[in-house]
Amino acid sequence: MSIQDAPEDTGTAQRSAGTDVPGIRQVTRAEIEKFWENGWIRLPRLIDPDLIGSMLQRAQQLMGPEGDANEERKGFDFETSPASQSFRSPSEVDELYERVVLSKQLGRNAALLLGRDHAQRFFDDILLVKLPLSQRQDRGQALGWHQDKNPTDRSWIYFWIPLDHVEPQQGAVRYLTGSHKLGPLWRGGACVDLDEAYRLAPRLHSCEMSDEMSFEPGDVIAHCSWVVHGTDANVGTRPRWVYRPSFFPADAVYMGVPSPTIAERGIKPFEILDHADFPITYEPAAAGGAG
């Protein structure tokens, strides 16, 4: 199936068939087109709510029922951000998360959204629990406006997967729509406030800010490299549970951007990221007509 053959919108969630993880549907043509125009796309009911419920239960086993019980694992976890309590690489310690990130259908969705039905690799994943400020001032702050780093020559996909009901007051993600078309705007990954973003990149004034959004379990947002986004503080009363895996084309070339994750695996500049820690999760020839 080509990208042009992706299914039309039908008004109901389409379930994928023949994948290793039942309950993940395929993106539609309309969603692909909107993603290319905006740099991000909301994907209603991309994942079955029952699967999301199981993922939330597993996350709470790793991080505690309120998402604040896990301790930083030295030498493994990134330093915890004041914007959230985090747990890096749940797929390395939990078989359900491993099956989800290795799902052919999720990898195929990444390929279709990136505009080319091509093999995809999984890069990393993280649980991000934004705690209410009333509970933890140091784990529920706003995450400033930023572009996600991309150490290769191809655009990446990041899936923002709420594991519970999320309301705007909990710090849901927002985007400057179409900002991916402007390319890298400032140091990758650096978070700034909105006024500073406009000062650094005046053309951002032409990019409309996305509306505040609520999410039901199963709703997902996908965004690409370079689209500017951020979150507000969690001024609600419940933790905001989000899971964020990332994927990239299997033929992407490492451009030498400082990255311990890549360099420590012996991958040199201008080589593809051909390593067991970045497994191919989807190949067109092996898709078997999924979706």
C-alpha positions in Angstrom: 0.0 0.0 0.0 1.3 3.4 -0.9 0.9 6.6 1.1 -1.8 7.6 -1.5 -3.7 4.4 -0.6 -4.0 5.3 3.1 -7.7 4.9 4.1 -10.1 7.8 3.9 -11.7 9.2 7.1 -14.8 7.3 7.9 -15.9 9.1 11.1 -15.0 6.0 13.2 -11.7 4.7 14.4 -10.2 2.1 12.0 -8.5 -0.8 13.7 -5.3 -2.2 12.2 -5.2 -5.9 11.3 -2.3 -8.3 11.3 0.0 -6.3 13.6 1.8 -7.7 16.6 -0.1 -5.4 19.0 -3.9 -5.3 18.4 -5.5 -2.0 19.1 -3.4 0.5 17.1 -5.2 1.9 14.0 -3.6 3.3 10.8 -3.5 7.0 10.2 -5.7 8.3 7.3 -4.8 10.3 4.2 -6.5 13.4 5.7 -4.4 13.1 8.9 -1.2 12.7 6.8 -2.0 15.8 4.8 -2.8 17.8 7.9 0.4 16.7 9.6 2.5 17.9 6.6 0.8 21.2 6.7 0.9 21.8 10.4 3.9 19.9 11.7 1.7 18.1 14.2 -1.6 16.2 14.2 -4.1 15.1 16.7 -5.0 11.5 16.2 -8.3 10.6 17.9 -8.5 7.1 19.2 -5.3 6.0 17.6 -4.8 3.4 20.3 -7.5 1.3 22.0 -8.4 2.8 25.4 -8.1 -0.7 27.0 -4.5 -0.9 25.8 -3.9 2.6 27.2 -5.4 1.6 30.5 -3.0 -1.3 30.7 -0.1 1.0 29.9 -1.2 3.4 32.7 -1.3 0.5 35.2 2.3 -0.5 34.2 3.4 3.1 34.5 2.0 3.4 38.0 3.8 0.2 38.9 7.1 1.9 37.8 6.4 5.3 39.2 3.8 4.9 42.0 0.1 5.7 41.8 0.7 9.4 41.8 3.7 9.3 39.5 6.2 10.6 42.1 7.6 7.5 43.8 10.4 6.5 41.4 14.0 7.6 42.1 16.5 8.7 39.4 18.6 5.7 38.3 22.1 7.0 38.2 23.9 6.5 34.9 20.6 5.7 33.2 17.9 8.3 33.7 18.2 11.9 32.4 18.2 14.5 35.1 14.6 15.0 36.1 13.2 18.3 34.8 11.2 20.7 36.9 8.5 20.4 34.3 7.8 16.7 35.1 8.7 13.5 36.9 10.2 11.2 34.4 11.1 7.5 33.8 13.3 6.9 30.9 13.1 3.8 28.6 10.1 1.9 30.2 10.4 -0.4 27.2 13.6 -1.7 28.5 12.0 -2.9 31.8 8.4 -3.6 30.9 7.3 -6.1 28.2 4.1 -4.2 27.3 5.9 -1.0 26.5 8.5 -3.0 24.6 5.7 -4.6 22.4 4.1 -1.2 21.8 7.3 0.6 20.6 8.1 -2.4 18.4 4.6 -2.5 17.0 4.7 -2.7 13.2 1.6 -0.5 13.0 3.0 2.3 15.1 6.2 2.2 13.0 4.1 2.2 9.8 2.2 5.2 11.1 5.5 7.0 11.6 6.5 6.2 8.1 3.3 7.4 6.6 3.3 10.6 8.5 6.8 11.3 7.4 5.6 11.0 3.8 7.4 7.8 2.7 6.4 4.2 3.2 10.0 3.3 4.4 11.6 1.3 7.1 11.5 2.9 10.6 13.7 2.6 13.6 12.8 3.2 17.2 15.0 5.6 19.1 13.9 6.1 22.6 10.9 6.5 25.0 10.1 8.2 28.2 7.2 8.5 30.7 6.5 12.2 31.6 4.3 12.8 34.6 3.6 16.5 35.1 2.6 16.7 38.8 0.2 19.3 40.1 2.0 22.4 41.4 0.0 22.0 44.6 1.7 18.7 45.1 5.2 19.4 43.8 6.4 22.8 42.8 9.5 21.3 41.3 7.8 18.7 39.0 4.8 20.5 37.5 6.2 23.7 36.0 5.8 24.9 32.4 8.0 23.5 29.7 9.2 26.4 27.6 8.8 26.7 23.9 11.4 24.5 22.0 12.2 22.4 19.0 13.1 18.7 19.6 16.7 17.9 18.8 17.3 15.8 15.7 20.9 14.4 15.2 20.3 13.0 11.7 19.6 14.3 8.2 16.0 13.2 8.2 12.9 14.4 10.2 11.8 12.3 13.1 8.4 11.5 14.6 7.5 12.0 18.3 4.2 10.5 19.6 2.7 12.3 22.6 0.5 9.6 24.2 -1.7 10.6 27.2 -2.3 7.6 29.5 -5.2 9.2 31.3 -7.8 11.9 30.8 -5.9 15.2 30.2 -7.4 18.7 30.6 -5.6 21.9 29.5 -5.1 23.0 33.1 -2.8 19.9 33.6 -0.3 21.2 31.1 -1.3 19.7 27.8 1.0 20.3 24.9 0.5 23.2 22.5 2.1 24.0 19.1 3.0 27.0 16.9 1.4 25.5 13.8 3.5 25.4 10.7 6.7 26.4 12.5 8.5 23.2 11.3 8.7 24.9 7.9 11.1 27.5 9.3 13.8 24.9 10.1 16.1 25.1 13.2 15.5 28.4 14.9 17.7 28.3 18.0 19.9 25.8 19.9 18.1 22.5 19.7 16.3 21.5 22.8 16.6 24.9 24.5 13.4 26.0 26.2 12.5 29.7 26.1 9.4 31.7 27.0 7.1 32.8 24.2 8.4 36.4 24.0 11.9 35.2 23.7 10.9 32.7 21.0 9.3 35.6 19.0 12.5 37.6 19.5 14.8 34.8 18.3 12.5 34.0 15.3 10.2 36.9 14.4 8.6 34.8 11.6 7.0 32.7 14.4 4.4 35.5 14.6 2.9 34.1 11.4 2.4 30.7 13.0 -0.9 30.3 14.7 -0.9 28.8 18.2 -2.9 25.6 18.6 -6.0 25.7 20.7 -5.9 24.3 24.2 -6.8 20.6 24.0 -8.3 17.9 26.2 -7.6 14.3 25.6 -9.4 11.0 26.3 -7.4 7.8 26.7 -6.5 6.6 23.2 -6.0 10.0 21.7 -2.5 10.7 20.5 -0.6 13.7 19.1 2.3 13.2 16.6 4.7 15.9 15.8 7.8 16.2 13.7 11.3 17.6 14.2 11.5 21.4 14.4 7.9 22.2 15.1 7.9 24.6 18.1 5.9 23.4 21.1 5.7 23.7 24.8 3.4 23.0 27.8 1.9 25.1 30.6 2.2 24.3 34.3 -0.1 21.8 35.9 -2.4 24.0 37.9 -5.0 21.2 38.1 -5.5 18.6 40.8 -4.3 15.4 39.1 -1.0 14.2 37.6 -0.7 14.4 33.8 0.5 11.0 32.6 2.1 11.0 29.1 4.2 8.5 27.3 6.6 9.8 24.5 8.3 7.3 22.1 10.3 8.5 19.0 11.0 7.0 15.6 13.1 7.9 12.6 13.7 6.6 9.0 16.0 3.6 9.0 18.3 5.2 6.3 18.8 8.4 8.3 22.5 9.4 8.6 24.0 10.6 11.9 25.3 14.2 11.3 27.7 14.3 14.2 25.5 16.4 16.6 26.8 15.7 20.1 24.8 12.8 21.4 26.1 10.4 24.0 23.2 8.0 23.2 24.6 7.6 19.7 28.4 8.2 20.1 28.7 5.6 22.9 27.4 3.0 20.5 30.3 3.5 18.1 28.3 5.2 15.4 30.3 7.8 13.6 29.3 10.9 11.7 27.7 10.2 8.3 26.9 6.6 9.2 23.4 5.3 9.5 22.2 4.4 13.0 22.5 0.6 12.4 22.5 -0.7 15.9 20.5 -3.2 17.9 19.5 -0.5 20.4 17.8 1.3 17.5 15.8 -1.6 16.1 13.8 -1.5 12.9 10.2 -1.8 13.9 8.6 -1.6 10.5 9.6 -2.6 6.9 7.2 -2.2 4.0 8.0 -5.7 2.7 7.2 -7.2 6.0 4.0 -5.2 6.7 1.8 -7.8 5.1 -0.8 -5.2 4.1 -1.3 -3.9 7.6 -4.2 -1.5 7.8 
